[in-house]
Amino acid sequence: MTVTDAVQVHWNPSQALRSADPQVADLLSAEAQRRAGGLQLLAGENLATEAVLDALAGPLVDKYAEGYPGHRHHAGCALADATELLAIERARRLFSADHANVQPRSGTSAMLATYAALLRPGDVVLAMSLEHGGHLSCGSRANFSGRWFDFVGYGVREQDGLVDLDQVRELAKAHRPKAIIAGSISYPRHLDWAAFREIADEVDAYLVASAAQTIGLVAGGAAPSPVPYADVVVAATHKLLRGPRGGLLLCTGELAERVDKAVFPFTQGGAAMNEVAAKAVAFAQADKPEFGAYIRRAVDGARALAAALEHAGARPLTGGTDTHLVTADVSPLGITGAEAERRCAAAALLLGKCALPFDPAPAAQTSGIRLGTGTAAALGMGAGELGEVGALIGTLLSGGASAPVAARVRELAAHFAAIGSR
């Protein structure tokens, strides 16, 4: 295992924590044991590297550094400034971006800042509809986005599940949005960034890339970059980047001041400087050749997983995947996504139910499941192991007994945990 691959597989609370708060210590110990006892295929989770965890627990954890480097509202920020400047420069270099803001606390807070920088309440925004894979921050009425802006949703074609660019263009011309959001939480194929840029230019709209799920693929050289095409790229630093939970904004130099002011002071207060330090570590690790090998392993594993699910009778959307994501229709097997999630959880396999485009099932049940291979690849699993995992899932979805599947899952988990702790 390389430094980039290293994971903290086994965790025990310190004596200080045990003495100060044994209840929390016990809860954290139980969480560590839960993770070690199964396989995690949730698309939105990953394993941060040990170096990232060390930075998170470092002395910047309690440093208040409100503002930006050279312009802080508190004293004693020289080293915090140096840390943030390092993170910014590493992000810019990694993604060939004019400007980077590393302060957002999450992908959603990064999206909020983007809207604040580019839009005013009531502006029209064109984004992937929630029913077809759009994020809550792209128009949900339960979210600030759906309450403050007028969202119009585009989707995928029913015959092949691919983004309907003709529909995107028609809706853009009909509604003249101020911004077009390109990206999804469950779309398993690469987006045509040049086509989205062309459509945005035709209606004089900003193009925003929602790349929380895919920015790690870009860093690892396994996906086309949105940076040359988008005015703003909204990303998350966990998921495939294997950094801390947090957000990242990349933008053109022209928009740098507006984006920075939208993050602070408009939508956030002082940055979490330990997270900024951990992001700097993650960007440096993602700039190494071994990170590219990790990303290729995740993509190869996802393709093997999709093929195994298809062999078992499920229907992978779009016929497969270009990424670490697999979205599959399980209704041909006579079950719902919720039941598939329950059966797999009973065998120590964690995945998520997922609403599908044109899904006739109610939202609480769904017809689909969504899986991601980031964590499995971080543990060292490749196409062979993930193909086997796909077959195990197929056994469960077809009504097979969970006990032998769970035994094999725990065997795999123990084997790769041992590798990860070397």
Buried (B, 14 or more C-beta within 10 A) or exposed (E): BEEBBBBBBEEEBEEEBBEEEEEEBEEBBEEBEEBBBBBBBBBBBBBBBBBBBBBBEBEBEEBBBBBBBEEBEEEEBEBBBEBBBBBBEBBBEBBEBEBBBBBBBBBBBBBBBBBBBBBEEEBBBBBBBBBBBBBBBBBBEEBBBBEBBBBBBBBBBEEEBBBBBEBBBEBBEEBEBBBBBBBBBBBBBBBBBEBBBBBBEEBEBBBBBBBBBBBBBBBBEBBBBBBEBBBBBBBBBBBBBBBBBBBBBBBBEEBBEBBBBBBBEEBBEBBBBBBBBBBBBBBBBBBEEBBBBBBBBBBBBBBBBBBBBBEBEBBBBBEBBBBBBBBBBBBEBEBBBBBBBEBBBEBBBBBBBBBBBEBEBEEEBBBBBBBBBBBBBBBBBBBEBBBBBBBBBBBBBBEBEBEEBBEBBBEBBEBBBEBBEE
